[in-house]
């Protein structure tokens, strides 16, 4: 069995390592993970993604070389700490059945569960049926998701791999993920004195019209997925102008475009272009350009009959008496390393189930419930034992 006390202490230790992205990044965390796996009796390997940023991979060999492998993905980076905490963000404090700190649920508790699983397998002396592979990745929280891309580029993912990311899902089975496209749009206008505004072209005004129309376009799309819901548009940043008495000559915004089937990322970009083109026609002298940000992220999903989905469902029934929830609001909007691997390889055997709720991820006073860690340990152990 997985030692829950050890998983809790490992979660605390991981939280106490600053691995913000952007920020200190993952080097110190990777050193800790590598040493911890070595002390657990494994032989971890490093795979460079960028200088000073390594994916860590450790494998427990199975009895049957032909059996599908279980790959557990845990990322080492966190989002920035931010301000307003009432608990120490790097403290790993336990209070009222919760562990608090940046990365508590996203996803150092999930990574600690993966470490606990491979350590328990080594100590049991009983090899699993198929290989169990723990992967600790870098750069999951960044637009490029470089760690997942490098795993695929290094040939470390096989076609038959069954992939689980124990990311925060409220202990629901996150079987599908929305697609995502980030982009920057820059509108060019013409500067002028605000007292002679008619001589200029107000880039802020033009860009604001694009944002408003896109809100309407996305909210009225006819596509709705039973699990993922509807497409979503967010203008995350908006910058323009140099002074209150100057007509803005340029304005820039960053868009977050969330999509559901049958849309793909290129469709989202096309919608932005069509709206921008229409607005430009109404504002002679204005122009725009678009820069795509980060990786292409189409909607992905695990098949109902995949081994990972069926195994998690069976384990969940064994320990709770019911199937795991699949719908709901917890996490289907988030794109994980498992999602990216599915997008890059076409795999339908990549899914998410893990401790903590996405409502807590990326927030101040982020926490993970101890009860989720305990249930996660039971599910992972049963999943492997009945593989």
C-alpha positions, 0 to 999 in steps of 0.5 A, a space after each residue: 500500500 502507498 504510505 499516506 503519511 509519507 505522501 503528506 510529508 513529501 507534499 509539504 517538502 515539495 511546497 517548501 521548494 520555490 518552483 514558480 514559473 516564471 521565477 526560480 523554475 524547477 531546478 531545485 525541485 528536480 534535484 529533490 525529486 531525483 534524490 527522493 526517488 533514488 532513496 526510494 530504491 529507483 534509478 531515475 534519469 534526467 532528460 534535458 528540456 532546456 539548460 537547467 531544466 530537466 524532466 525526471 523519469 523513473 520506472 518500476 519494471 513489470 512482469 509482462 513486457 507486452 502489457 500497457 504501461 501506466 505513466 503517471 505525470 506530475 509537473 514540478 513548476 507552479 504559477 507565481 505566488 502572488 499577494 494576499 496570503 494568510 498562510 505562508 505560501 511556501 510553508 506547507 502548513 497543515 490546518 483543519 484537514 488541509 495542506 496550504 501553500 503554492 502548488 499544494 493542489 496544482 500539483 505537488 500533492 499529485 506528484 507526491 502521490 506518484 512518488 508514493 506509488 513507485 516507492 510502494 511498488 519497490 518496497 512490496 517486492 512484487 512487480 506490477 503486471 506492466 511497467 509503472 513510469 513516474 514522470 516529473 515534468 517542467 514548464 507545464 504552467 507556461 504557454 509552450 508546455 515544453 516538458 510535455 513536448 520534450 517527452 514526446 520528442 525524446 520518444 519516451 511515450 509509447 502508443 499503448 501507454 495509459 497516461 494519468 495526470 493526478 492534477 486537481 480534479 476534485 477527485 472527479 474523472 476529467 475525461 475530456 479537456 477543452 481546446 485552447 488558443 492564446 494570441 496577441 493582437 496589436 491594433 495600429 491607429 494614428 496618434 493625434 492631439 486629443 483636442 484634435 481627435 478627429 485627425 487621429 485613429 483611436 487604437 484603443 477604441 478599435 481594439 475595444 470594439 474587437 473585444 466586444 464583438 468577440 464576446 458576442 461571437 463566442 457566446 452565441 456559437 451553436 456548439 455545446 459539449 455535454 461535459 465541456 459546455 460552451 466555448 469561451 472568450 477572455 481578453 486577459 490583458 489590454 494595453 494602449 496609449 501614452 497619455 490622456 491627452 493623446 489619441 492612442 496610436 497603438 493598442 495590444 491585447 492578449 486573448 484566451 480562446 477556449 473551444 469545444 468540439 467540433 472546433 479546433 484552434 485554427 477556427 478560433 483564430 479565424 473568428 478573431 480575424 473575421 471580426 478584426 477585418 470587419 472592424 477595420 473596414 469601419 475605421 479607415 487608417 487602422 490596421 492589426 496583426 496577430 501573434 500566436 502564443 504558446 502551443 496549439 491545444 485542440 480539445 482532447 479526450 480519453 475513450 470510454 473503453 481505454 484501460 486507464 478510464 476503466 481501471 480508474 472507474 473500477 478502483 473508484 467503485 471499490 473504494 467509494 461504492 460509486 462511479 467517479 463524477 465525470 461532468 461538472 465544472 472542475 477542471 475540464 477547462 484546464 490543459 494538462 501535460 496529459 492533454 498535451 501528450 494526447 494532442 501531440 500523439 493522438 492518444 485516447 488513453 490520457 486522463 486526469 484524476 487527482 487531489 484538490 479542486 481547480 477552484 483552489 489552483 492558482 489562488 491565494 491560500 491554495 490548499 489540498 484536502 488530506 482526505 483527497 490524498 488518502 483516497 488518491 493513494 487507495 485509487 492508485 494502488 488498486 489501479 496498479 494491483 488490478 492492471 
